Amino acid sequence: MSSTDADPYPFGYRDEELERLGDQHRVWQEENQAFLSRAGFKAGDTLVDLGCGPGFTTLDLAQRVGPKGRVIAVDRDGERSIPRLQRLVDAAGLRNVETRVADLGRFDLPLESVDGVYGRWVLMYLPEDKVGPLIARIARWLKPGAACALAEFCNYRHITVHPRTEHLDLIAEALMRTAAGDHGGNPEIGNVLPGLLGQVGLDVELGVVAKAIRPGSSEWRWPDVLFRQLLPTLVDTGHLTREVLSSFLAEWEVRCQDPATVFFSSPVMEVVGRRPAEEELPNKGSSLTV
Ligand SMILES: C[S@@+](CC[C@H](N)C(=O)[O-])C[C@H]1O[C@@H](n2cnc3c(N)ncnc32)[C@H](O)[C@@H]1O
């Protein structure tokens, strides 16, 4: 599937964006590893990485499941992200990663075929009315006792910079409008997931993680690149005015020089949904077999 189809990833697939996802992954890596452990993902498992992008977590999952396990990495971007991941997989000689180009609005797997499903920062880009049906399909893919681990932003407006910057609220709104696109995505889908997982009979455990980052730290590059590189593209798409962008970047420049500055990220809702070991799932019979 090409990256120019309807409801594409709104931040695009240029090299800088794929590299930015790498910075983002490194910033959240410790929390992400703890999340994978809470979900119980382990050696020998067959796991799915939904919306894997260039595959930073896919490679962590491949290491976790080891040579006897398997990771199915799925993304709609067959032009840049999946080929990039495939090159890394080939270069590392990994035999336990299978890449697939597919739209999660339709993607399906056989009933009770996997030991776990992972997805991060992807359901926020799906039209919201496609998320519930996807969760129902995920529940059917899970073997009894297996879990899905889904991490998505919630309460986007909690992003703050201390000392306060005058224009950050407008920036957060513009980022939300961009992430939502014009296809009904919900950038705060993290808030909705606990209810959706409960409705399909999964046992739900919640965690919330956020980041407080200071200038000069190794993590600072992530918010710095986010603002300097991504925000100008929001002007091009009409989600932000040039005036607000220049005023905010002038404020940001001052904050970058101030050791008292703290950037506080939007929180991420980490939801583990575990299929009960014994019980039957509702609508079990309707899963596709592919
Ligand atoms: C912000 S990136 C996150 C990548 C990765 N999950 C991570 O945590 O670094 C979002 C990814 O979701 C993918 N995506 C968005 N909508 C999708 C859909 N409907 N089907 C498949 N992939 C989708 C995009 O192509 C993009 O690679």
The ligand as an SDF file (V2000), in Angstrom:
LIG
                    3D

 27 29  0  0  0  0  0  0  0  0999 V2000
    3.9150    7.4860   15.0690 C   0  0  0  0  0  0  0  0  0  0  0  0
    4.2580    6.0950   14.0480 S   0  0  0  0  0  0  0  0  0  0  0  0
    4.5790    4.9030   15.3470 C   0  0  0  0  0  0  0  0  0  0  0  0
    5.4990    3.8080   14.9310 C   0  0  0  0  0  0  0  0  0  0  0  0
    5.8140    2.7770   16.0240 C   0  0  0  0  0  0  0  0  0  0  0  0
    4.6210    2.1140   16.4870 N   0  0  0  0  0  0  0  0  0  0  0  0
    6.5370    3.3980   17.1810 C   0  0  0  0  0  0  0  0  0  0  0  0
    6.0610    3.2990   18.3120 O   0  0  0  0  0  0  0  0  0  0  0  0
    7.6130    3.9780   16.9660 O   0  0  0  0  0  0  0  0  0  0  0  0
    2.6480    5.6170   13.4470 C   0  0  0  0  0  0  0  0  0  0  0  0
    2.6700    4.4600   12.4640 C   0  0  0  0  0  0  0  0  0  0  0  0
    1.3340    3.9660   12.3320 O   0  0  0  0  0  0  0  0  0  0  0  0
    1.1340    3.6020   10.9820 C   0  0  0  0  0  0  0  0  0  0  0  0
   -0.2980    3.6120   10.6690 N   0  0  0  0  0  0  0  0  0  0  0  0
   -1.1710    4.6440   10.8090 C   0  0  0  0  0  0  0  0  0  0  0  0
   -2.3950    4.2710   10.4000 N   0  0  0  0  0  0  0  0  0  0  0  0
   -2.2960    2.9660    9.9930 C   0  0  0  0  0  0  0  0  0  0  0  0
   -3.2130    2.0250    9.4530 C   0  0  0  0  0  0  0  0  0  0  0  0
   -4.5000    2.3630    9.2350 N   0  0  0  0  0  0  0  0  0  0  0  0
   -2.7770    0.7910    9.1400 N   0  0  0  0  0  0  0  0  0  0  0  0
   -1.4700    0.4390    9.3420 C   0  0  0  0  0  0  0  0  0  0  0  0
   -0.5510    1.2950    9.8510 N   0  0  0  0  0  0  0  0  0  0  0  0
   -0.9490    2.5470   10.1710 C   0  0  0  0  0  0  0  0  0  0  0  0
    1.8730    4.6690   10.2000 C   0  0  0  0  0  0  0  0  0  0  0  0
    2.1490    4.2420    8.8840 O   0  0  0  0  0  0  0  0  0  0  0  0
    3.1120    4.8820   11.0610 C   0  0  0  0  0  0  0  0  0  0  0  0
    4.1650    4.0570   10.6320 O   0  0  0  0  0  0  0  0  0  0  0  0
  1  2  1  0
  2  3  1  0
  2 10  1  0
  3  4  1  0
  4  5  1  0
  5  6  1  0
  5  7  1  0
  7  8  2  0
  7  9  1  0
 10 11  1  0
 11 12  1  0
 11 26  1  0
 12 13  1  0
 13 14  1  0
 13 24  1  0
 14 15  1  0
 14 23  1  0
 15 16  2  0
 16 17  1  0
 17 18  1  0
 17 23  2  0
 18 19  1  0
 18 20  2  0
 20 21  1  0
 21 22  2  0
 22 23  1  0
 24 25  1  0
 24 26  1  0
 26 27  1  0
M  CHG  2   2   1   9  -1
M  END
$$$$
